[in-house]
Amino acid sequence: MSGKRKRLEHTAGPWHVEANPWSRNVSGPDHVSIALAFDYHGQEAGEANARLIAAAPDLLKMANRISAILQALLDHEIIRVGNWRDTVQREVLFVEKYLSPLTPKGKR
């Protein structure tokens, strides 16, 4: 088996939180459930967990944008200092490793 990860397609955002008596339902734009965050540790924790899950599409977009900006800085040699350049290159590769299976082709 190769070391490549399969590209995953996720439900498009925005995602939103709907409150239920004992849990929070995270739903996509078509109101189909994506995840449930239970209130095992209280309603505030359940709400916070659900909001974090619901933010996933926006967080993915943000991570992709930051990665693209850093790559553009590297490509245009705006970051020239050796240690900084090496650090940024290493971080871009690290981010790309985790973002590539999460981002649909053509969306980066």
C-alpha positions, 0 to 999 in steps of 0.5 A, a space after each residue: 500500500 502506498 503512503 498516499 492518503 485518499 482525498 476525502 470529500 466533506 459536506 460543504 459549509 457552512 455548518 451550523 449548530 442546532 440545540 437538542 435537550 441533551 446534545 448539539 447537532 452539527 448540520 450542513 446547509 441542507 440540515 442533514 446531521 454531520 455530528 453530534 456533540 453530547 453534553 456529558 460535561 455540561 451544556 457549555 462544553 457541548 455547545 463549545 465542542 459543537 461550535 468547534 466542529 461546525 467551524 471546521 469548513 472555515 478553519 480548513 479554508 483559513 489553513 489553505 489560505 495561510 498555506 498558499 500565502 506562505 508558499 507564495 512568499 517562498 516562491 517569490 523569495 520574500 522570505 530569504 533568511 536561511 533559518 526562516 526560509 527553512 522553517 517556513 518550508 518545513 511548516 508548509 510541507 507539514 500543513 500540506 501533508 494534513 490538508 491535501 486529503 481534506 481539500 477537494 481537488 481544485 479548491 486549494 
